[in-house]
């Protein structure tokens, strides 16, 4: 659906200064920056590109389909501890187009299985191999494994409650991990390295209540196309003001899918980046461009080179 962005801060200079134990300009004559602008054409038309389709799996797909069945065209759906569909997704129903909206509607104290793991030095012969588990069980073990090996600093730490994972989704509550693996050992590899004993406890936990609903945004395909272009496009290539040199660089980037420069960026390149909405010293991915015929996904990367 609408593009999700991730801005990657360029911190190389600060890190180099800290390592050197000095202040001032850390970019020496031997060190410069490499810039890469990637522009890739999106083969799909704007309308099908923007429409959300639930995945086929039971972990994420089934809750999404249940939510859509409940909210289209004018209903609402309540979940606890998880959101079934991403905020802002667009869907179609009976020729009309809707935007998915969500809000926190309260909290509820409910009994849920909480899974914890304990490291095991030597896995027993009857240990269960991670690859043999279905997605709801395997995903939970992987999240807890990352928590253990990073000492709580993994990217998935926000999914945990302390050292436990709350099995909130229906497929999680009905998984093997909850049903039969309590007290069993799971091997992360066939060789038995990094094995964990599973502990499952049913506890009363306070879960955030999420309400999902659908708001109509367009009555037909053409009207929805304008909604997509108005909400998803970051830069209209036909409307931005570019010099001849900057326009040439843009055409080259589209043709080759990547344009690169090293050292100080040229005036034309810097102008192009700013017109596309990029900061010259920050990496950023996932900006959406439109040239009147096609959508493009643009990303800009900044790296140091010695």
Secondary structure, DSSP 8 states (H G I E B T S, - for coil): -----EEE---HHHHHHHHHT--S----TT-EEEEEEEEEEE-S-HHHHHB----SSTTTHHHHHHHHHHHTTT-EEEEESS-SS-TT-EEEETTEEEEEEEEEEEEEEEEEEEEEEEEESS--TT-EEGGGS-HHHHHHHHHHHHHHHTTT-STTGGG-BTTBEE--SHHHHTSHHHHT-TT-EEESSTT--SEEEEEEEEEEEEEEEEEEEEEEEESSHHHHHHHHHHHH-SEETTTS---HHHHHHHHHHHHHSEEEEESS--HHHHHHHHHTT--TTSEEEEEEEE-SS-EEEEEEEEEEE-
